[in-house]
Amino acid sequence: MAERGRPRRFDRQDALQKAMELFWRRGYDGASVADLTGAMGINSPSLYACFGSKEELFREAVTLYGETDGSLTRRALCEQPTARGAVEAMLRDNAQAFIRPGRPTGCMVTLAAPTGSAQSDTVCEFLAELRRQAREALADRLARGLRDGDLPAGTDIAALTDFYSTVLHGLSIQARDGAGAETMRAVVDSAMAAWDALVARRIQP
């Protein structure tokens, strides 16, 4: 029999994984501390002792997401040899992952933002900064394509970045609303069909 007062032992990484999935599915506001402790298999004192607070737990969960399920964008931008290939892989890989059976739908960074009180402003800003970083990574990859000759001189990198970032976020919302694989593929097909027209646009003097 365990001694009274001894802290409950648990697998921290497994508990964090379960917290990540709950936050991903329900969002920051929708996952109460009681929900989290139930999913993680721990009690409230253990949660606070190990993770500090609900917000700190959320930040760790989002970091874990970025290292695992949310790493597809970074991989596509780093591994594909052309700018067009990187953008297409980013959209197709995420579109498939957003509706993967047995996992929460959509993108955690896009969908988990709180909508409640001003006390959650720091969480909103944390997620907004991650989205800004993803947008900057896409812009950097397109700028590399310009330097490599994949994109013609004068290509409006900002317009390309805005468009494909918006498509990516839209795919996440479509997935959360129940879109199937056919719909997701059709959206990506349409987005990539627009590539040549977008690349042909030039920055206005």
Buried (B, 14 or more C-beta within 10 A) or exposed (E): EEEEEEEEEBEBEEBBBBBBBBBBBBBBBBBEEEBBBEBBEBBEEBBBEBBEEBBEBBBBBBBBBBEEBBBBBBEBBEEBEBBBBBBBBBBBBBBBBBBEEEEBBBBBBBBBBBEEEEEBEEBBEBBEEBBEEBBEBBBEBBBBBBEEEBBEEEBBBEBBBBBBBEBBBEBBBBBBEEBEEEBBBEBBEEBBEEBEEBBEEEEEE
